[in-house]
Amino acid sequence: MTDWQVDLLDGMSPAPTPEACFERIAAEAAGIGFEFCTHGMRLPVPITRPRTIMHSNYPQAWVKRYHEQCYMDIDPTIAHGMRSSAPVVWNDGFFANARQLWDEAQSHGLRHGWAQSHRDPEGTYSLLVMARSEGPLVQDELQRLAPRMQWLVHAGHEAMKACGQDPAREQPPAGLSDREIDVLRWTAEGKTSAEVADILNISERTVNFHINSVVAKLGACNKTSAAVRAAMLGLLW
């Protein structure tokens, strides 16, 4: 492990608050040449209203304008990050379908940027964007900094997730038994209780017992909700 990897891990050690954690992420970004940074994290549940945690040191005038114009809905950086974990570099072509957003971002000093998303096995998603006002990101610089930037994506995700837990709202679900997982997997495939009973060679009453247990453990309202929640939390793998 290199010195910078050790320093980065030390720097991302548990912070007392998400704000303090973001300050460390922004400091690391500044250390590799980016004056601006934003980090967003979205928790996987509840599915219809996922909790999102956003931090940024972008110019306040741009943050205000971004929200007023609902640019999040058309931001290609976010759209790319939701469907791919591959890093992306800002350029005119990337913002071809969001020209007004791109022109206004550049007018606020956000001219050269790099972004990468990360989604962990529990379904928590984050996006790290680093930007600067001067100096395009050339290939040599990208190759030299890529390992460090990607480490920051992963270390920042884990650190922000660790310090951003809300015990009152994000209690982890009770563990599922192997049999409960088996039942829930087949339920997620659309099988009825009778079909699951035939597949697992158990009684339908036993299947329903396990389903009721899973629903209670996951705080779900029915077996469909339980199957979706378990899948989003990575409990069915």
Secondary structure, 3 states (H helix, E strand, C coil): CCHHHHHHHHHCCCCCCHHHHHHHHHHHHHHCCCCEEEEEEECCCCCCCCCEEEEECCCHHHHHHHHHCCHHHCCHHHHHHHHCCCCEECCCCCCCCCHHHHHHHHHCCCCEEEEEEEECCCCCEEEEEEEECCCCCCHHHHHHHHHHHHHHHHHHHHHHHHHCCCCCCCCCCCCCCHHHHHHHHHHHCCCCHHHHHHHHCCCHHHHHHHHHHHHHHHCCCCHHHHHHHHHHCCCCC
